[in-house]
Amino acid sequence: MDSRENTQRATWRDYLELTKPRVVALMILTALIGMCMAVPGFVPWQPLLLGNLGIALCAGAAAAINHLVDERIDQQMSRTRSRPVATGKVSQRAAALFAAILALVGIGVLVIWVNTLTAVLTVASLIGYAFVYTMFLKRATPQNIVIGGLAGAAPPLLGWTAVTGEVHGHALLLVLIIFAWTPPHFWALAIHRREEYASVGIPMLPVTHGVRFTALHIFLYTVIMILITLLPFATLLSGWLYLVGAAILGAVFLYWSVEILRDKNPKAPMETFKFSITYLLLLFIIMLADHWLIELRV
């Protein structure tokens, strides 16, 4: 039972917030790109609609479990203390039931109307984020976001398998891009919020190894990420439009990583975090535009 007395009745907005809709929207965008990159022409309506629906429901379930498990932590951090479970507007029991319903419906949609492979991979991603990362890795190691980032990188693969029913090397390359993007993205936020992470006992890298060490790793991971983002062009998955876009976006990301390393701009970590979201969004949109441009030429 909750240790807090609920003084307000939960609304549909509170349950929507449990699903972390902005995060899920970005995940669905990358899943959609995976679908579009997997086939020439238009994606069939069934995997397009039902595939994304099933993936979104399972992602929302994982997010709700995250709210549930991190209740104590969320109550002590300014960024998260207004979350529905942390405030008591949504009880632990209600959040758990909500997560279970989302997961079961999402898995059912994928199994019945998409394919079993996508359902299995989606369940693996849900378990990886909601349980392996949130319950264990997050509290166990400063490399939590590196190891746990694989679960959050899965959507392009899920989109690809939803359309084709098979795992392809190009789909894994899309996963690798997000996997390499995750550490510099999240460590930038961790630098900005390091005091709060320290106060709740979460061993984020800037807490355990310091800001300078983390800044260096943000820079190194950014370089690795940029090199990986060139691979779609090298493997003929994408063309020149993507290459130019990836290079320009990568240069801006590299600039911000250097700004963090220089440690002369106190706003650099948060600016890097904000740009990293725009970066991933634009990178995949350019990749899709390049794909369609190639299709038109063919």
GUZAVEX-501913 format. One line per 4 residues: number of its first residue (from 1); their letters; for each residue x, y, z negated of N, C-alpha, C. Coordinates in nm, 2 decimals, decimal comma. Atoms other than C-alpha are relative to their C-alpha. Layout:
REM GUZAVEX-501913
NUM	a	X Y Z X Y Z X Y Z | ...
END
This chain:
REM GUZAVEX-501913
1	mdsr	0,08 -0,12 0,00 0,00 0,00 0,00 0,09 0,12 0,00 | -0,07 -0,13 0,00 0,11 0,36 0,05 0,02 0,05 -0,14 | -0,03 -0,07 0,13 0,27 0,54 -0,24 -0,06 0,14 0,00 | 0,05 -0,13 -0,01 0,11 0,86 -0,12 -0,15 -0,01 0,02
5	entq	0,14 -0,01 -0,01 -0,25 0,96 -0,14 -0,04 0,07 0,13 | 0,03 -0,07 -0,12 -0,40 1,04 0,20 -0,11 0,10 -0,03 | 0,09 -0,11 0,02 -0,57 1,38 0,19 -0,06 0,05 0,13 | 0,05 -0,03 -0,13 -0,64 1,41 0,56 -0,04 -0,12 0,08
9	ratw	0,04 0,11 -0,08 -0,82 1,19 0,80 0,08 0,01 0,13 | -0,08 0,00 -0,12 -0,61 1,08 1,10 -0,09 0,02 0,12 | 0,07 -0,02 -0,13 -0,72 1,19 1,45 0,07 -0,07 0,11 | -0,06 0,07 -0,11 -0,65 1,05 1,79 0,14 0,06 0,03
13	rdyl	-0,13 -0,06 -0,03 -0,36 1,30 1,82 0,11 -0,06 -0,09 | -0,10 0,06 0,09 -0,19 1,14 1,52 0,04 -0,14 0,05 | -0,04 0,13 -0,06 -0,21 0,80 1,68 0,07 0,01 0,13 | -0,08 -0,03 -0,12 -0,09 0,94 2,01 0,14 0,03 -0,04
17	eltk	-0,14 -0,04 0,04 0,21 1,09 1,82 0,08 -0,13 -0,04 | -0,07 0,12 0,04 0,29 0,74 1,68 0,07 -0,06 0,12 | -0,05 0,07 -0,12 0,36 0,63 2,04 0,12 0,08 0,06 | -0,11 -0,09 -0,05 0,62 0,91 2,09 -0,02 0,02 0,15
21	prvv	0,04 -0,01 -0,14 0,45 1,01 2,42 0,11 0,06 0,09 | -0,10 -0,06 -0,09 0,74 1,23 2,55 0,11 -0,10 0,03 | -0,10 0,11 -0,03 0,99 0,94 2,51 -0,06 -0,10 0,09 | 0,07 0,10 -0,08 0,74 0,70 2,66 -0,01 0,05 0,15
25	almi	0,01 -0,06 -0,13 0,68 0,94 2,95 0,13 -0,01 0,08 | -0,13 0,01 -0,06 1,05 0,95 3,03 0,03 -0,15 0,04 | -0,02 0,14 -0,03 1,07 0,57 3,01 -0,09 -0,05 0,12 | 0,09 0,04 -0,11 0,77 0,53 3,25 0,05 0,06 0,13
29	ltal	-0,05 -0,06 -0,12 0,93 0,77 3,49 0,12 -0,09 0,06 | -0,11 0,08 -0,04 1,25 0,55 3,50 -0,05 -0,14 0,05 | 0,06 0,12 -0,04 1,03 0,24 3,53 -0,06 0,02 0,14 | 0,06 -0,03 -0,13 0,85 0,40 3,83 0,11 0,01 0,10
33	igmc	-0,11 -0,01 -0,09 1,18 0,48 3,99 0,05 -0,14 0,04 | -0,04 0,14 -0,03 1,28 0,12 3,95 -0,09 -0,07 0,10 | 0,10 0,06 -0,09 0,96 0,01 4,12 0,02 0,05 0,15 | -0,02 -0,07 -0,13 1,01 0,26 4,41 0,13 -0,05 0,07
37	mavp	-0,13 0,03 -0,06 1,37 0,17 4,46 0,01 -0,15 0,04 | 0,00 0,15 -0,02 1,29 -0,21 4,47 -0,06 -0,03 0,14 | 0,07 0,04 -0,13 1,08 -0,20 4,79 0,00 0,12 0,10 | 0,02 -0,10 -0,10 1,06 -0,01 5,12 -0,15 0,05 0,00
41	gfvp	0,14 -0,05 -0,01 0,75 0,21 5,16 -0,06 0,02 -0,14 | 0,08 -0,03 0,12 0,48 0,24 4,90 0,00 -0,13 -0,09 | 0,01 0,11 0,10 0,47 0,03 4,58 -0,15 -0,05 0,00 | 0,14 0,05 0,01 0,16 -0,20 4,57 -0,07 0,05 -0,13
45	wqpl	0,07 -0,07 0,11 -0,11 -0,06 4,35 0,00 -0,08 -0,13 | 0,01 0,08 0,13 -0,13 -0,35 4,10 0,12 0,01 -0,09 | -0,12 -0,02 0,09 0,23 -0,34 3,97 0,02 0,15 -0,03 | -0,02 -0,14 0,02 0,23 0,04 4,01 -0,09 0,05 -0,12
49	llgn	0,09 -0,04 0,11 -0,08 0,09 3,78 0,01 -0,09 -0,12 | 0,00 0,09 0,12 -0,09 -0,22 3,56 0,13 -0,03 -0,06 | -0,13 0,02 0,05 0,28 -0,27 3,54 0,04 0,12 -0,09 | -0,04 -0,12 0,08 0,34 0,09 3,41 -0,09 0,00 -0,12
53	lgia	0,08 0,00 0,12 0,04 0,05 3,18 0,05 -0,09 -0,10 | -0,05 0,10 0,10 0,17 -0,27 3,02 0,13 0,05 -0,06 | -0,13 -0,05 0,06 0,52 -0,12 2,98 -0,02 0,11 -0,09 | 0,03 -0,12 0,09 0,38 0,20 2,83 -0,06 -0,04 -0,13
57	lcag	0,06 0,04 0,13 0,17 0,02 2,58 0,10 -0,07 -0,09 | -0,10 0,07 0,09 0,46 -0,20 2,46 0,10 0,10 -0,05 | -0,09 -0,11 0,05 0,68 0,11 2,44 -0,06 0,07 -0,11 | 0,07 -0,07 0,11 0,42 0,28 2,24 -0,01 -0,08 -0,13
61	aaaa	0,00 0,09 0,12 0,40 -0,02 2,01 0,13 0,00 -0,07 | -0,14 -0,01 0,05 0,78 -0,01 1,96 0,02 0,13 -0,08 | -0,01 -0,13 0,06 0,76 0,36 1,88 -0,08 0,00 -0,13 | 0,08 0,01 0,12 0,48 0,30 1,62 0,07 -0,07 -0,11
65	inhl	-0,08 0,07 0,10 0,69 0,04 1,45 0,11 0,08 -0,06 | -0,11 -0,08 0,04 0,97 0,28 1,44 -0,05 0,10 -0,11 | 0,06 -0,09 0,10 0,75 0,53 1,26 -0,03 -0,07 -0,14 | 0,04 0,08 0,12 0,64 0,26 1,01 0,13 -0,03 -0,08
69	vder	-0,12 0,05 0,07 0,99 0,13 0,93 0,08 0,12 -0,05 | -0,08 -0,11 0,04 1,15 0,48 0,91 -0,08 0,10 -0,08 | 0,08 -0,09 0,07 0,88 0,63 0,69 0,08 0,08 -0,11 | -0,07 -0,06 0,10 1,11 0,70 0,40 0,10 0,10 0,05
73	idqq	-0,10 -0,09 -0,06 1,38 0,85 0,62 -0,07 0,12 0,06 | 0,07 -0,11 -0,07 1,13 1,06 0,82 -0,05 0,10 -0,10 | 0,05 -0,09 0,11 1,00 1,21 0,49 0,11 0,10 -0,04 | -0,11 -0,08 0,05 1,35 1,35 0,42 0,07 0,08 0,10
77	msrt	-0,06 -0,07 -0,11 1,44 1,49 0,76 -0,09 0,10 0,06 | 0,08 -0,10 -0,04 1,31 1,82 0,88 -0,06 -0,02 0,14 | 0,04 0,03 -0,13 1,28 1,70 1,24 -0,12 -0,10 0,00 | 0,10 0,11 0,00 1,05 1,41 1,14 -0,10 0,00 -0,11
81	rsrp	0,08 0,01 0,12 0,88 1,49 0,81 -0,15 0,02 0,03 | 0,14 -0,02 -0,03 0,56 1,59 0,98 -0,07 -0,11 0,08 | 0,06 0,11 -0,07 0,51 1,26 1,15 -0,12 -0,07 -0,08 | 0,13 0,04 0,06 0,17 1,09 1,08 0,02 -0,10 -0,12
85	vatg	-0,02 0,09 0,11 0,30 0,80 0,87 0,08 0,06 -0,11 | -0,07 -0,06 0,10 0,55 1,01 0,69 -0,08 0,09 -0,09 | 0,09 -0,08 0,08 0,28 1,25 0,58 -0,12 -0,07 -0,07 | 0,11 0,08 0,05 0,03 0,98 0,50 -0,13 0,01 0,07
89	kvsq	0,12 -0,01 -0,08 -0,22 1,08 0,76 -0,04 -0,13 0,06 | 0,03 0,13 -0,05 -0,19 0,74 0,91 0,07 -0,10 -0,10 | -0,05 0,09 0,10 -0,15 0,46 0,66 0,10 -0,11 0,06 | -0,09 0,11 -0,05 0,12 0,18 0,69 -0,08 -0,11 0,06
93	raaa	0,08 0,10 -0,05 -0,15 -0,07 0,74 -0,06 0,03 0,14 | 0,06 -0,04 -0,12 -0,32 0,13 1,01 0,10 0,01 0,12 | -0,11 -0,01 -0,10 0,01 0,20 1,19 0,04 -0,14 0,05 | -0,04 0,13 -0,03 0,10 -0,17 1,18 -0,11 -0,07 0,09
97	lfaa	0,10 0,05 -0,08 -0,24 -0,27 1,32 -0,01 0,06 0,14 | -0,01 -0,08 -0,13 -0,22 0,00 1,59 0,11 -0,05 0,09 | -0,11 0,05 -0,08 0,12 -0,12 1,70 -0,02 -0,14 0,05 | 0,02 0,14 -0,04 0,01 -0,49 1,71 -0,10 0,00 0,11
101	ilal	0,10 0,00 -0,10 -0,30 -0,40 1,92 0,07 0,05 0,14 | -0,07 -0,05 -0,12 -0,08 -0,20 2,17 0,08 -0,10 0,06 | -0,09 0,11 -0,05 0,17 -0,48 2,19 -0,07 -0,11 0,07 | 0,07 0,11 -0,06 -0,08 -0,75 2,25 -0,07 0,03 0,13
105	vgig	0,07 -0,04 -0,13 -0,28 -0,56 2,51 0,10 0,02 0,11 | -0,10 -0,03 -0,11 0,04 -0,45 2,69 0,05 -0,13 0,05 | -0,05 0,13 -0,05 0,18 -0,80 2,70 -0,10 -0,08 0,08 | 0,11 0,07 -0,08 -0,16 -0,94 2,81 -0,01 0,06 0,14
109	vlvi	0,01 -0,06 -0,14 -0,18 -0,69 3,10 0,12 -0,05 0,09 | -0,11 0,04 -0,08 0,17 -0,78 3,21 0,00 -0,15 0,04 | 0,01 0,14 -0,03 0,12 -1,16 3,19 -0,11 -0,03 0,10 | 0,11 0,03 -0,09 -0,22 -1,16 3,36 0,00 0,06 0,13
113	wvnt	0,01 -0,07 -0,13 -0,19 -0,90 3,63 0,14 0,04 0,06 | -0,13 -0,03 -0,06 0,19 -0,85 3,68 0,08 -0,12 0,02 | -0,07 0,13 -0,01 0,42 -1,14 3,62 0,07 -0,03 -0,14 | -0,06 0,05 0,13 0,57 -1,34 3,33 0,13 0,05 -0,02
117	ltav	-0,13 -0,05 0,02 0,92 -1,23 3,39 0,00 0,14 -0,06 | 0,01 -0,14 0,05 0,83 -0,86 3,33 -0,05 0,00 -0,14 | 0,05 0,01 0,14 0,63 -0,96 3,02 0,11 -0,04 -0,09 | -0,10 0,05 0,08 0,92 -1,15 2,88 0,11 0,10 -0,03
121	ltva	-0,10 -0,11 0,02 1,17 -0,87 2,94 -0,05 0,11 -0,08 | 0,05 -0,10 0,08 0,94 -0,62 2,80 -0,01 -0,03 -0,15 | 0,00 0,05 0,14 0,89 -0,82 2,48 0,14 0,00 -0,06 | -0,14 0,00 0,05 1,27 -0,86 2,45 0,04 0,15 -0,03
125	slig	-0,03 -0,14 0,02 1,30 -0,48 2,49 -0,07 0,06 -0,13 | 0,08 -0,04 0,11 1,03 -0,42 2,23 0,07 -0,05 -0,13 | -0,07 0,06 0,12 1,20 -0,66 1,98 0,14 0,07 -0,02 | -0,13 -0,06 0,02 1,54 -0,50 2,05 -0,01 0,13 -0,06
129	yafv	0,01 -0,13 0,05 1,43 -0,15 1,98 -0,07 0,00 -0,14 | 0,08 -0,01 0,12 1,16 -0,20 1,71 0,06 -0,07 -0,12 | -0,04 0,09 0,11 1,33 -0,47 1,51 0,16 0,00 -0,01 | -0,14 0,01 0,01 1,70 -0,52 1,60 0,07 0,13 -0,03
133	ytmf	-0,06 -0,13 0,02 1,78 -0,15 1,63 -0,05 0,07 -0,12 | 0,07 -0,08 0,11 1,53 0,02 1,39 0,02 -0,06 -0,13 | 0,00 0,06 0,13 1,54 -0,24 1,11 0,14 -0,03 -0,04 | -0,14 0,05 0,04 1,91 -0,35 1,13 0,11 0,09 0,04
137	lkra	-0,11 -0,07 -0,05 2,15 -0,17 1,36 0,01 0,14 -0,05 | 0,01 -0,14 0,04 2,04 0,18 1,27 0,07 0,03 -0,14 | -0,05 -0,02 0,14 2,14 0,13 0,91 0,13 -0,08 -0,03 | -0,11 0,09 0,03 2,43 -0,11 0,96 0,13 0,05 0,06
141	tpqn	-0,13 -0,04 -0,07 2,69 0,05 1,20 -0,01 0,13 0,07 | 0,00 -0,12 -0,08 2,79 0,38 1,35 -0,01 -0,02 0,15 | 0,02 0,03 -0,14 2,78 0,21 1,68 -0,15 -0,04 0,03 | 0,14 0,04 -0,01 2,40 0,16 1,63 -0,06 0,04 0,14
145	ivig	0,06 -0,05 -0,12 2,30 0,37 1,93 0,06 -0,06 0,13 | -0,06 0,06 -0,11 2,55 0,21 2,16 -0,06 -0,14 0,03 | 0,05 0,13 -0,01 2,44 -0,14 2,09 -0,15 0,00 0,02 | 0,14 0,00 -0,02 2,07 -0,06 2,05 -0,05 0,07 0,12
149	glag	0,04 -0,07 -0,11 2,07 0,16 2,35 -0,05 -0,08 0,12 | 0,03 0,09 -0,11 2,03 -0,14 2,58 -0,15 -0,02 0,01 | 0,15 0,02 0,00 1,66 -0,18 2,47 -0,07 0,12 0,07 | 0,05 -0,12 -0,06 1,59 0,18 2,57 0,03 0,02 0,15
153	aapp	-0,05 -0,01 -0,14 1,77 0,13 2,90 -0,08 -0,09 0,10 | 0,07 0,11 -0,08 1,54 -0,15 3,02 -0,10 0,04 0,10 | 0,11 -0,03 -0,09 1,25 0,04 3,19 0,02 -0,01 0,15 | -0,02 0,01 -0,14 1,41 0,06 3,54 0,00 -0,15 0,05
157	llgw	0,00 0,14 -0,03 1,46 -0,32 3,53 -0,14 -0,05 -0,01 | 0,14 0,05 0,01 1,11 -0,38 3,41 -0,08 0,05 0,12 | 0,07 -0,05 -0,12 0,98 -0,16 3,70 0,03 -0,08 0,12 | -0,05 0,07 -0,12 1,19 -0,35 3,95 -0,06 -0,14 0,00
161	tavt	0,05 0,14 0,01 1,08 -0,70 3,82 -0,15 0,00 0,02 | 0,15 -0,01 -0,01 0,71 -0,58 3,81 -0,04 -0,01 0,15 | 0,03 0,00 -0,15 0,73 -0,54 4,19 0,05 -0,12 0,07 | -0,07 0,11 -0,08 0,97 -0,81 4,30 -0,01 -0,14 -0,07
165	gevh	0,00 0,12 0,07 0,94 -1,07 4,03 0,14 -0,06 -0,02 | -0,13 0,06 0,01 1,32 -1,11 4,02 0,10 0,11 -0,05 | -0,11 -0,09 0,05 1,63 -0,95 3,85 0,10 0,02 0,12 | -0,09 -0,03 -0,11 1,85 -0,77 4,11 0,12 0,08 -0,06
169	ghal	-0,12 -0,08 0,05 2,20 -0,62 4,07 -0,02 0,15 0,00 | 0,03 -0,14 -0,01 2,07 -0,28 4,18 -0,08 0,04 -0,12 | 0,09 -0,03 0,11 1,81 -0,29 3,90 0,09 0,01 -0,13 | -0,09 0,00 0,11 2,09 -0,37 3,65 0,09 0,12 0,00
173	llvl	-0,07 -0,12 -0,01 2,28 -0,08 3,78 -0,07 0,12 -0,06 | 0,09 -0,10 0,06 1,99 0,15 3,69 0,00 0,00 -0,15 | 0,00 0,02 0,15 1,99 0,00 3,34 0,14 0,06 -0,05 | -0,14 -0,04 0,04 2,37 0,07 3,32 0,01 0,15 -0,01
177	iifa	0,00 -0,15 0,00 2,32 0,44 3,40 -0,06 0,05 -0,13 | 0,06 -0,04 0,12 2,08 0,48 3,11 0,07 -0,04 -0,13 | -0,08 0,06 0,11 2,29 0,26 2,88 0,12 0,09 -0,03 | -0,11 -0,09 0,02 2,59 0,49 2,94 -0,04 0,14 -0,04
181	wtpp	0,05 -0,13 0,03 2,38 0,80 2,91 -0,04 0,02 -0,15 | 0,05 0,00 0,13 2,24 0,71 2,57 0,09 0,05 -0,11 | -0,08 -0,05 0,11 2,54 0,76 2,34 0,03 0,15 0,00 | -0,02 -0,15 0,00 2,63 1,12 2,46 -0,12 0,08 -0,03
185	hfwa	0,13 -0,07 0,02 2,27 1,21 2,46 -0,04 0,00 -0,15 | 0,04 0,01 0,14 2,20 1,09 2,10 0,10 0,05 -0,10 | -0,11 -0,05 0,09 2,54 1,17 1,94 0,00 0,15 0,00 | 0,01 -0,14 0,01 2,49 1,53 2,04 -0,10 0,05 -0,10
189	laih	0,10 -0,03 0,10 2,17 1,54 1,84 0,05 -0,04 -0,14 | -0,05 0,04 0,13 2,35 1,35 1,56 0,09 0,10 -0,06 | -0,09 -0,11 0,05 2,61 1,62 1,53 -0,08 0,11 -0,06 | 0,09 -0,11 0,04 2,34 1,88 1,50 -0,07 -0,03 -0,13
193	rree	0,08 0,04 0,12 2,16 1,68 1,23 0,08 -0,09 -0,09 | -0,09 0,10 0,07 2,46 1,51 1,07 -0,03 0,01 -0,16 | 0,03 -0,01 0,14 2,38 1,65 0,72 -0,12 -0,08 -0,04 | 0,13 0,07 0,03 2,03 1,51 0,73 0,02 -0,15 0,01
197	yasv	-0,03 0,14 -0,01 2,15 1,17 0,85 0,08 -0,05 -0,12 | -0,08 0,03 0,12 2,41 1,17 0,57 -0,08 -0,01 -0,13 | 0,08 0,00 0,12 2,15 1,25 0,31 -0,09 -0,12 -0,01 | 0,09 0,12 0,01 1,93 0,95 0,40 0,08 -0,13 0,02
201	gipm	-0,08 0,12 -0,01 2,22 0,71 0,44 0,01 -0,07 0,13 | -0,01 0,06 -0,13 2,21 0,65 0,81 0,14 0,03 0,06 | -0,14 -0,02 -0,03 2,57 0,59 0,93 0,02 0,04 0,15 | -0,02 -0,05 -0,13 2,56 0,79 1,25 0,15 0,04 0,01
205	lpvt	-0,14 -0,01 -0,02 2,90 0,84 1,41 0,06 0,13 -0,06 | -0,06 -0,12 0,06 2,95 1,21 1,30 0,00 -0,01 -0,15 | 0,01 0,02 0,15 2,86 1,10 0,94 0,12 -0,08 -0,04 | -0,10 0,09 0,04 3,11 0,82 0,93 0,14 0,03 0,04
209	hgvr	-0,13 -0,02 -0,06 3,39 0,94 1,15 0,03 0,15 0,03 | -0,03 -0,14 -0,01 3,35 1,32 1,16 -0,05 0,05 0,14 | 0,05 -0,07 -0,12 3,24 1,57 1,43 0,11 -0,01 0,11 | -0,11 0,00 -0,10 3,58 1,58 1,61 0,01 -0,13 0,07
213	ftal	0,00 0,13 -0,06 3,58 1,21 1,66 -0,12 -0,03 0,09 | 0,13 0,02 -0,08 3,22 1,21 1,78 0,01 0,08 0,13 | -0,01 -0,09 -0,12 3,29 1,50 2,02 0,09 -0,06 0,10 | -0,09 0,07 -0,10 3,58 1,31 2,18 -0,08 -0,12 0,06
217	hifl	0,08 0,12 -0,05 3,35 1,00 2,22 -0,11 0,05 0,09 | 0,10 -0,06 -0,09 3,08 1,22 2,37 0,06 0,03 0,14 | -0,07 -0,04 -0,13 3,33 1,35 2,63 0,04 -0,13 0,08 | -0,05 0,12 -0,07 3,47 1,00 2,71 -0,12 -0,08 0,06
221	ytvi	0,12 0,06 -0,05 3,12 0,85 2,74 -0,06 0,07 0,12 | 0,05 -0,08 -0,11 3,02 1,14 2,96 0,08 -0,03 0,13 | -0,08 0,04 -0,12 3,31 1,06 3,20 -0,04 -0,13 0,05 | 0,04 0,14 -0,04 3,21 0,69 3,20 -0,13 0,01 0,07
225	mili	0,13 -0,02 -0,06 2,85 0,79 3,27 0,00 0,05 0,14 | -0,01 -0,06 -0,13 2,94 1,01 3,56 0,06 -0,10 0,10 | -0,05 0,10 -0,09 3,15 0,74 3,72 -0,10 -0,11 0,03 | 0,10 0,10 -0,03 2,87 0,49 3,68 -0,11 0,05 0,09
229	tllp	0,10 -0,06 -0,09 2,62 0,73 3,84 0,04 0,01 0,14 | -0,04 0,00 -0,14 2,83 0,73 4,15 -0,01 -0,14 0,07 | 0,01 0,14 -0,05 2,79 0,35 4,19 -0,12 -0,02 0,09 | 0,11 0,02 -0,09 2,44 0,37 4,35 0,04 0,04 0,15
233	fatl	-0,05 -0,04 -0,13 2,61 0,55 4,64 0,10 -0,10 0,05 | -0,11 0,10 -0,03 2,91 0,31 4,64 -0,06 -0,14 0,05 | 0,07 0,13 -0,03 2,67 0,01 4,65 -0,11 0,01 0,11 | 0,10 -0,02 -0,11 2,45 0,16 4,93 -0,14 0,00 -0,05
237	lsgw	0,14 -0,01 0,05 2,15 0,18 4,70 -0,05 0,14 0,03 | 0,04 -0,14 -0,02 2,15 0,56 4,75 0,09 0,06 0,10 | -0,08 -0,07 -0,11 2,28 0,81 5,01 0,06 0,13 -0,05 | -0,07 -0,12 0,03 2,44 1,15 5,03 -0,07 0,10 -0,09
241	lylv	0,08 -0,09 0,09 2,16 1,35 4,87 0,02 -0,04 -0,14 | -0,02 0,05 0,14 2,19 1,14 4,56 0,14 0,03 -0,05 | -0,14 -0,02 0,04 2,57 1,16 4,55 0,02 0,15 -0,03 | -0,02 -0,14 0,03 2,57 1,54 4,57 -0,08 0,04 -0,13
245	gaai	0,08 -0,03 0,12 2,29 1,57 4,31 0,07 -0,06 -0,13 | -0,07 0,07 0,12 2,47 1,32 4,07 0,12 0,07 -0,03 | -0,12 -0,07 0,03 2,79 1,51 4,11 -0,02 0,13 -0,07 | 0,03 -0,13 0,06 2,64 1,85 4,03 -0,05 -0,02 -0,14
249	lgav	0,06 0,02 0,13 2,44 1,72 3,74 0,11 -0,05 -0,10 | -0,10 0,05 0,08 2,74 1,53 3,61 0,10 0,11 -0,04 | -0,09 -0,11 0,03 2,96 1,84 3,63 -0,06 0,09 -0,11 | 0,06 -0,08 0,11 2,71 2,03 3,41 0,01 -0,07 -0,13
253	flyw	0,00 0,08 0,12 2,69 1,75 3,16 0,14 0,00 -0,06 | -0,14 0,00 0,04 3,07 1,74 3,15 0,04 0,13 -0,06 | -0,02 -0,13 0,06 3,08 2,11 3,08 -0,05 0,01 -0,14 | 0,05 0,00 0,13 2,86 2,07 2,78 0,08 -0,09 -0,09
257	svei	-0,08 0,09 0,08 3,06 1,78 2,65 0,14 0,06 -0,04 | -0,13 -0,07 0,03 3,38 1,99 2,67 -0,03 0,11 -0,10 | 0,04 -0,10 0,09 3,19 2,27 2,49 0,00 -0,05 -0,14 | 0,00 0,07 0,13 3,13 2,03 2,20 0,14 -0,02 -0,05
261	lrdk	-0,14 0,04 0,03 3,49 1,92 2,21 0,08 0,13 -0,04 | -0,07 -0,12 0,03 3,61 2,28 2,20 -0,04 0,06 -0,14 | 0,05 -0,03 0,13 3,40 2,34 1,89 0,00 0,15 -0,03 | 0,01 -0,14 0,02 3,36 2,71 1,94 -0,14 0,06 0,02
265	npka	0,14 -0,04 -0,02 2,99 2,72 2,02 -0,09 -0,08 -0,09 | 0,08 0,08 0,09 2,77 2,61 1,73 -0,13 -0,06 0,06 | 0,12 0,04 -0,07 2,48 2,57 1,97 0,02 -0,11 0,10 | -0,03 0,10 -0,10 2,66 2,33 2,20 -0,06 -0,14 -0,02
269	pmet	0,06 0,14 0,01 2,55 2,00 2,05 -0,15 0,00 0,03 | 0,14 0,00 -0,03 2,18 2,09 2,06 -0,03 0,03 0,15 | 0,02 -0,03 -0,14 2,21 2,25 2,41 0,04 -0,13 0,08 | -0,03 0,12 -0,07 2,38 1,93 2,52 -0,11 -0,10 0,00
273	fkfs	0,11 0,09 0,02 2,10 1,72 2,38 -0,12 0,04 0,09 | 0,11 -0,05 -0,09 1,84 1,93 2,56 0,03 -0,02 0,14 | -0,03 0,02 -0,14 2,02 1,92 2,89 0,01 -0,14 0,03 | -0,01 0,14 -0,04 2,08 1,55 2,87 -0,14 -0,06 0,04
277	ityl	0,13 0,05 -0,04 1,70 1,49 2,89 -0,03 0,05 0,14 | 0,02 -0,05 -0,13 1,68 1,72 3,19 0,08 -0,07 0,10 | -0,09 0,07 -0,09 1,98 1,55 3,34 -0,06 -0,13 0,05 | 0,05 0,13 -0,04 1,83 1,20 3,33 -0,13 0,01 0,09
281	lllf	0,13 -0,02 -0,08 1,49 1,33 3,46 0,04 0,04 0,14 | -0,03 -0,04 -0,14 1,65 1,51 3,76 0,08 -0,10 0,07 | -0,08 0,10 -0,06 1,90 1,23 3,83 -0,09 -0,10 0,07 | 0,09 0,10 -0,05 1,62 0,98 3,88 -0,09 0,06 0,11
285	iiml	0,08 -0,06 -0,10 1,40 1,22 4,07 0,08 0,02 0,13 | -0,09 -0,01 -0,12 1,69 1,29 4,31 0,02 -0,13 0,07 | -0,02 0,14 -0,06 1,75 0,92 4,35 -0,12 -0,04 0,08 | 0,12 0,04 -0,07 1,39 0,87 4,44 -0,02 0,08 0,13
289	adhw	0,01 -0,08 -0,12 1,39 1,16 4,69 0,10 -0,05 0,11 | -0,09 0,06 -0,10 1,70 1,02 4,85 -0,05 -0,13 0,06 | 0,05 0,13 -0,04 1,54 0,68 4,87 -0,11 0,02 0,11 | 0,10 -0,03 -0,09 1,24 0,82 5,05 0,05 0,07 0,13
293	liel	-0,07 -0,06 -0,12 1,46 1,03 5,28 0,06 -0,10 0,09 | -0,06 0,11 -0,08 1,64 0,72 5,39 -0,10 -0,08 0,07 | 0,11 0,08 -0,05 1,31 0,54 5,44 -0,05 0,08 0,13 | 0,06 -0,08 -0,11 1,19 0,83 5,67 0,09 -0,01 0,12
297	rv	-0,10 0,00 -0,11 1,51 0,81 5,88 -0,01 -0,14 0,06 | 0,01 0,14 -0,06 1,47 0,43 5,92 -0,13 -0,01 0,08
END
